[in-house]
Amino acid sequence: MPGEAVPRESRARAARLRQELNHHNYLYYVLDAPEVTDVDYDQLMRELQELEARHPGLRTKDSPTQRVGGGLSTPFRKVRHLAPMRSLANAISEREVEQFRERLRKALGSDPALVAELKMDGLAVSLTYLDGELRQGATRGDGDTGEEITANIRAVGAIPALLEHAAGTGVLEIRGEVYMLKQVLGELNRERSEKGLELYANCRNAAAGSLRQLDPEITRSRRLSAFFYACDPAPAGVTTQFELLAWLERVGLPVNEERRLLPGGEGVSELLADWQLRRHLLPYEIDGVVLKVDRLLWQEELGADSRAPRWAIAYKFPPEERETTVKEIQVSVGRTGAVTPLAVLEPVLVAGSVVSHVTLHNEDQVRAKDVRVGDRVVIRKAGDVIPELVRVVVENRGLESEPFQMPQACPSCGAELVREPGAAVTRCVNPLCPAQVQRGLEHMVSRGALDIDRLGPVVLAELIRRGRLSSPADLFRISEADLLEIPGQGERSSRQLVAAIQARRRPSLARFLYALGIGHVGERTAELLAQNFGSLESLRRASVEELAEIEGLGPVLAEAVHHFLASQGGSTLIDQLLEAGVQPQAAPRVEGPWRGLTVVLTGGLARRTRAEAEAEIKAMGGNPGSSVSKRTSAVVAGAAAGSKLATAQRLGVPILDEDQFDRWLAEPGLSPASLTTEGRQEQ
């Protein structure tokens, strides 16, 4: 209910869920390296959605429930999609599929025909054609803005540069999925193994990594494939999704032949069960089946919510389970010193690939499942991606088995391991621990941070082992001579790597902040801090209260940021980087007549998307707020406005319709209150 007090436990849990989901979004969309299964991710997302539904005051603009995909962090320029590339709502059971069909029946008055398409496990892309000629390729990005990858798209042999029979079609944005065949992945990983390179975990990661290469020839060598399934606007004469797929095929685009038209939705259950059994027989990876309302006019009538269209759903296959044996339990040390147990398994084929390791997360999880060396265990790969240990087959346990004991000393540096009272994680508290130093450096050079793509884990490990790297500041003191000591490093590659490092001495403030590895601070939070404080000096002087005033930050993040900046470790790290010649560039502050004003959007606007409206607010120097408070300058309310409208009414915040918003943009000197007064007088 509007105005109700949110329990402290719910607020803390929501903050934790947002942090975890943002972390997993970054790993999945940016690094192409997910560390949890789709099922686990979906459970976290559903819990947050339920919390926000019960307590609308918890819903923030940057909440993962309000976003389509992950952030952007590559050298590719950003481009705006003609129409939003939304994610699909997921169904994890046939009951949820039936609930989706019931919603369609209520909205449309009958059972509509559905089109079933295989859910490819690849990378979503959009292609822009002008009169049949390919002009641009882009990744999905955050759904509104993607990365321009035209040169790499042209290197995908399945994608035509010219469409057939497409003269006079104007601008078309065509959506689809770029993927890698299982056989190609196997060959690629064999090559990488021979060269001592990290292997790709699955076909999706390989496809995503291949499309983000700076050299299109590398992309070409990866032999990527593609399927397409959408076009905006719909071609003339095309009135259904099934007709659209046929049209895409006719103009020369690859379309998956494994598609079915289901009149009245008949046969859905049988089709889902059939593909669950047959999916591993395909030459490519799928993780479900997408069901779409066939008639395009009905798709338009059903519309979409903030994240997904209401006329489609993605049925995700339940996880496949297999038994194997635990050979050993190792522990690994992460960037923050967290020590994670890892089960080494007798290799087993699960969901189409061999699994030989699985994370056990922490000491409590090992004890809760009572995992022991020699145990028979059940393994699954939910979403066909990340393996997890489901349970121990206790009845098969030998009498000689012993419970797992967390080691007392760090396996990397030998320092004592510590577990604070009430904490779930055991840590190595030695800040000079080689494993921690390496993980921290891997984060610092990652694409979202300083983006030194030539500096991989193998090179970092060698530099640390040889005493050339003991802190992030040492990165900027690396010489060609240091690199030439490493086996396999030639003069040319060493020279290029030193040049790449030196080129990162002037990062943007947002990238610099993210690179520091501040707890809970992801790319978006780093961007917020940079925009609001402008310079590193201003940020370091900020109080907790000043940080908490930033829209979208909140008290938990404010405390974490302030603690890091004020701590001896954080302050020393920043000072060392500055002394090494790193110069974070101040973020330009947008000036304008609305500077200092917060404008909140709610509901759907008729003449612009939410992203377009937010861009207009920013261009005026204003801040697009995510929640309504007494400090909110105005609320712009469109169709189906939600709880923000009620909150604005209760607090007396000026409420504008889209016409009044247009008037304010044209005459930014007017006050929102005067615009609402004028509106009442006209009525």
Disulfide bonds with the S-S distance in Angstrom:
none
